[in-house]
Amino acid sequence: MRIEPPRRAAPTRRGYDPRVLVSTNIAHGLLAFFWAQAARRVLQPRCPALAVSLVTLVLWVPPAVSLLQALQPAPWRLLRLEGWAAALASMGPVSWALVALAVGTGLVFVAQELVPLLMRDRAWQRAPRDAHPRLDAARAAVVPGFQALGVDRPPPVRCAHTRAPVAALVGLRAPEIVVSAGLLDALDDRQLEALLAHELAHAARGGNARLTLLWILRALQALNPAALIAFRQVVEAEEAACDALAARATGRPADLASVLLAVERLDGADRLAADASGQANARHSLLRRRVRLLLDGVAGADLGRGGHLAAAGLLALLLWGVA
């Protein structure tokens, strides 16, 4: 009688067990985060544009890999998480600690990202806006430098009637740059040109549409601490990358550095004392780091589309073996 050799069982699709899905996303996020940090140190540690390119991968590659694994499981694995998730779930204290970590991360997302975003948008919508001759003149002075970089349709500029020292690129379909009256009064003409150059740099690098997409990816991973940290790093590095692009377009990095110092001064030390959460202190530390990068002349380039896709492929290959 002929004995058939045992056949290898075909990989089966994973069930949608919430424990496995959450643990896989957290494991993928942590691996991707450490991979991105290592790549930054090897390539250009102080280049903000490169940091944005690499850390952005932490937000979209892990969920993409998890989705592909759910649709078509791979026949090989470097690390299987199903057994680990089940074992941790059976350990009472450890299981509750992991649940507390995930829930705490979700609450941080709501308290420090979702609620401030809604309040800021509501405040911008309520503040009346109109044109201002100083803003129009400053925009006319800096737009040619950005048109040379490929920005065909620079957004219009409006003045918001509020004393808070803020400026931002607002809107998705029809974005516009809004500068508060308080900040407008505090800056001279050269500083105002540098400020508008920074906001135009946001438009040149994808504007609010790109940041909103990243925010949605972050929201879908609200329980993942790695996604929380990665999104904050992207936002901070994006500001520094826009600083570098604005300095390149105007050729006057010192003017933008003086704007950042003026914003720090207008915020005031009393705001630091009143902010029990420490967010104002973190904001001022970020402003000082951006000033140092500007004055040191740190620029550098990002990965580009081809490099971004190549890095995403390498990271996806690494994460594919973890499920």
C-alpha positions in Angstrom: 0.0 0.0 0.0 1.4 3.4 -1.0 1.7 5.9 1.8 1.2 9.5 0.8 3.4 12.1 2.5 1.6 14.5 4.8 0.5 17.6 3.0 1.3 21.0 4.4 -1.9 22.7 5.5 -2.7 25.9 3.6 -2.7 29.0 5.6 -6.2 30.0 6.9 -7.5 33.4 7.2 -7.3 34.9 10.6 -10.4 35.6 12.5 -11.3 39.1 13.5 -10.5 38.7 17.1 -10.2 42.2 18.6 -7.3 41.1 20.9 -5.3 39.9 17.9 -6.1 42.9 15.8 -5.1 45.4 18.5 -2.0 43.5 19.5 -0.9 43.1 15.9 -1.4 46.8 15.2 0.5 47.7 18.4 3.4 45.3 17.5 3.5 46.5 13.9 3.5 50.2 15.1 6.3 49.7 17.6 8.5 47.8 15.0 7.8 50.5 12.4 8.5 53.3 14.9 11.9 51.9 15.9 12.8 51.1 12.3 12.0 54.8 11.3 14.1 56.1 14.2 17.0 54.0 13.2 16.7 55.0 9.6 16.7 58.7 10.6 19.9 58.3 12.6 21.7 56.4 9.7 20.6 58.9 7.0 20.2 62.5 8.1 19.4 62.8 11.9 18.6 66.5 11.8 16.8 66.8 8.5 13.1 67.5 9.2 11.8 66.7 5.7 13.4 63.3 5.9 11.9 62.8 9.4 8.4 63.5 8.0 8.9 61.0 5.2 10.1 58.2 7.4 7.8 58.7 10.4 4.8 59.0 8.1 5.3 55.4 7.2 4.6 54.5 10.8 1.1 55.7 10.4 0.0 54.0 7.2 2.2 51.0 6.6 1.2 48.9 9.7 -2.6 49.1 9.1 -2.0 48.4 5.4 0.0 45.3 6.2 -2.6 44.2 8.7 -5.4 44.5 6.1 -3.4 42.6 3.6 -2.7 39.8 6.1 -6.4 39.6 6.9 -7.2 39.2 3.2 -4.3 36.9 2.3 -2.3 35.3 5.1 1.3 34.7 4.4 2.6 31.0 4.6 5.6 32.1 6.8 6.0 34.1 10.0 8.9 35.4 12.0 6.6 36.0 15.0 3.1 34.7 15.7 1.0 37.0 17.9 -2.1 34.9 18.2 -0.6 32.7 20.9 1.0 35.6 22.7 -2.3 37.5 22.7 -4.2 34.5 24.1 -1.6 33.9 26.7 -1.5 37.5 27.9 -5.3 37.6 27.9 -5.3 34.6 30.3 -3.0 36.5 32.7 -5.2 38.7 34.8 -2.8 41.6 35.9 -0.9 41.7 32.6 -4.2 41.7 30.6 -5.6 44.5 32.6 -2.4 46.5 32.4 -2.5 46.2 28.6 -6.1 47.2 28.5 -5.3 50.2 30.7 -2.5 51.2 28.3 -4.8 51.0 25.3 -7.6 52.8 26.9 -5.3 55.5 28.3 -3.8 56.0 24.8 -7.3 56.5 23.5 -8.2 59.0 26.1 -5.0 60.9 25.4 -6.0 61.0 21.8 -9.4 62.5 22.6 -8.1 65.0 25.2 -5.0 66.2 23.5 -5.9 65.9 19.8 -9.6 65.5 19.0 -11.0 68.1 21.4 -8.3 70.8 20.8 -8.8 70.3 17.0 -12.5 70.9 17.2 -12.1 73.9 19.5 -9.5 75.5 17.3 -11.6 75.0 14.2 -14.6 76.5 16.0 -12.6 79.5 17.1 -11.3 80.1 13.5 -14.8 79.9 12.1 -16.2 82.4 14.6 -13.4 85.0 14.1 -14.4 87.5 11.3 -11.8 87.7 8.5 -11.0 90.3 5.8 -8.2 91.4 3.5 -5.4 93.7 4.8 -3.0 95.8 2.7 0.1 94.7 4.6 -0.8 91.0 4.1 -1.4 91.6 0.4 2.0 93.3 0.0 3.8 90.6 2.0 2.1 87.9 -0.1 3.1 89.6 -3.3 6.7 89.7 -2.1 7.1 86.0 -1.3 4.9 84.3 -3.9 7.5 84.5 -6.8 9.9 82.4 -4.8 7.3 79.7 -4.3 6.2 79.8 -7.9 9.8 79.0 -8.8 9.5 75.9 -6.6 6.4 74.8 -8.4 3.5 76.2 -6.3 1.1 77.3 -9.1 -1.8 78.5 -6.9 -0.7 80.2 -3.7 -3.7 80.5 -1.3 -5.1 84.0 -0.5 -4.3 85.7 2.8 -6.9 87.1 5.3 -6.7 88.8 8.7 -8.7 87.4 11.6 -9.9 89.8 14.2 -8.5 88.2 17.3 -5.6 89.2 19.5 -4.2 85.7 19.9 -0.7 85.5 18.2 -1.6 82.8 15.7 -1.3 82.2 11.9 -2.4 79.1 10.0 -3.3 77.6 6.7 -7.1 76.8 7.1 -9.6 75.0 4.9 -9.5 71.9 2.7 -11.3 72.7 -0.6 -10.4 76.4 -0.7 -7.5 76.9 1.7 -6.4 80.3 2.8 -3.8 81.7 5.1 -5.2 83.4 8.2 -3.1 85.7 10.3 -4.5 87.2 13.6 -4.6 90.9 14.1 -2.6 90.6 17.2 0.3 88.9 15.4 0.0 91.3 12.4 0.5 94.3 14.7 3.5 92.7 16.4 5.6 91.9 13.3 7.4 94.2 10.9 7.2 93.8 7.1 10.2 91.5 6.7 9.0 89.3 9.6 5.5 89.2 8.0 7.0 88.1 4.7 8.8 85.3 6.5 5.7 84.3 8.3 3.7 84.0 5.1 6.5 82.1 3.5 6.2 79.5 6.2 2.4 79.2 5.7 2.9 79.0 1.9 5.4 76.2 2.6 2.6 74.2 4.2 0.5 74.6 1.0 3.5 73.5 -1.1 3.9 70.4 1.0 0.3 69.1 0.7 -1.5 71.5 3.1 -4.3 70.4 5.3 -5.5 67.7 3.0 -2.4 65.7 3.6 -2.4 66.3 7.4 -6.1 65.4 7.6 -5.4 62.1 5.9 -2.6 61.4 8.4 -4.9 62.4 11.3 -7.6 59.9 10.1 -4.9 57.2 10.0 -4.0 58.2 13.6 -7.6 58.1 14.7 -8.1 54.6 13.3 -5.2 53.5 15.5 -6.3 55.5 18.6 -5.3 52.6 20.9 -1.8 52.4 19.6 0.9 54.3 21.6 3.3 54.1 18.7 0.8 55.9 16.4 0.3 58.6 19.0 4.0 59.3 19.3 4.6 59.1 15.5 1.8 61.5 14.7 3.2 64.1 17.1 6.6 63.7 15.6 5.2 64.2 12.1 3.4 67.4 13.1 6.6 68.8 14.8 8.9 67.7 12.0 6.5 69.2 9.4 6.7 72.6 11.0 10.5 72.4 10.9 10.4 71.2 7.3 8.2 74.2 6.3 10.7 76.5 8.1 13.5 75.1 5.9 11.4 75.5 2.7 10.5 79.0 3.6 14.1 79.9 4.3 15.0 78.4 0.9 12.3 80.4 -0.9 13.1 83.7 0.7 16.8 83.3 1.5 16.3 84.9 4.9 16.2 82.3 7.6 17.0 84.8 10.3 13.8 86.7 9.7 11.7 83.5 10.3 13.7 82.8 13.4 12.9 86.2 14.7 9.2 85.5 14.0 9.3 82.3 16.1 11.0 84.2 19.0 8.3 86.9 18.7 5.6 84.3 19.0 7.3 82.8 22.0 7.5 86.3 23.6 3.8 87.0 22.8 2.7 83.8 24.4 4.1 85.1 27.6 5.6 83.4 30.7 2.2 83.7 32.5 0.8 81.2 30.0 3.5 78.7 31.0 2.6 79.2 34.7 -1.1 78.7 34.1 -0.8 75.6 31.9 -0.8 72.7 34.3 -0.5 70.1 31.5 2.9 71.3 30.4 1.8 71.7 26.8 2.8 75.4 26.6 6.2 74.5 27.9 6.5 71.8 25.2 5.4 74.3 22.6 8.1 76.8 23.6 10.7 74.1 23.6 9.7 73.2 20.0 9.9 76.8 18.9 13.5 77.0 20.3 14.5 73.8 18.5 13.1 75.3 15.2 15.1 78.5 15.8 18.3 76.5 16.2 17.7 74.5 13.0 17.1 77.7 11.1 20.2 79.5 12.4 22.3 76.3 11.9 21.1 76.2 8.2 19.9 72.6 8.5 18.0 71.7 5.4 18.3 68.4 3.5 15.8 66.7 1.2 13.1 64.1 1.8 13.0 60.7 0.3 11.0 61.7 -2.8 8.2 59.6 -4.2 10.5 56.7 -5.4 12.4 56.6 -2.1 9.2 56.8 -0.1 7.8 53.8 -1.9 11.0 51.9 -1.6 11.2 52.5 2.2 7.5 51.6 2.5 8.3 48.3 0.7 11.2 47.5 3.0 9.1 48.2 6.1 6.1 46.2 4.8 8.4 43.2 4.2 9.6 43.4 7.8 6.1 43.7 9.2 4.7 40.9 7.0 6.5 38.3 9.1 4.7 39.4 12.3 1.0 38.4 12.6 
